[in-house]
Structures are given as structure tokens and as C-alpha cells.
Amino acid sequence: MSKNSIVSLAKLDTNRSGKVVKFTAGPGLVRRLEEMGIRAGKRITKISGMPLRGPVVIQVGGTRIALGHGMAMKVMVELSASR
């Protein structure tokens, strides 16, 4: 990884965007996330999140989705070097 870093969606800063690169979850959760529009290669933006294990609100395309903290920890996002 040269200029890009990968973090979990839960640890992504608020109002920061990135590209979903992988999931660290089983096939059932991966299927559920994909049904919500969260897929590898998709660009997502973190709208809000609670500092201590609260829900994480993201935007995928024109849709806002709230995920539990545990689910958000399993979505890995690649950030570019620029903000």
C-alpha cells in the first residue's frame, strides 16, 4: 500500500469517503450487506457514527443506511491520500 490505506467503516472519519475493498465477514452477512447496496468497488461516505459502539450512518449512492457497529467493523474501506 503506497498512498492508500484501508480501515474499517466504523473507524472511518465522519464525512470521509472511500471505496469498499473487502469484507471480513461470513457469507450470510456479506450477502446482507450486498443486498443493501454495499459491495466491493462501491464508493461510500460515512455520515455519522458514535464514538463508543453506536450505529454508523453511511451514504451509498442516494441512499442513507444505518449499520450496527459490529457490521461496520467488517466492511473494509480504502481511502485515497487526499481528503
PyMOL commands that set and color helices and strands:
alter all, ss='L'
color gray80, all
select helices_A, chain A and resi 9-11+27-35+69-73
alter helices_A, ss='H'
color red, helices_A
select strands_A, chain A and resi 5-8+17-23+43-49+56-60+63-67+75-79
alter strands_A, ss='S'
color yellow, strands_A
deselect
rebuild
show_as cartoon
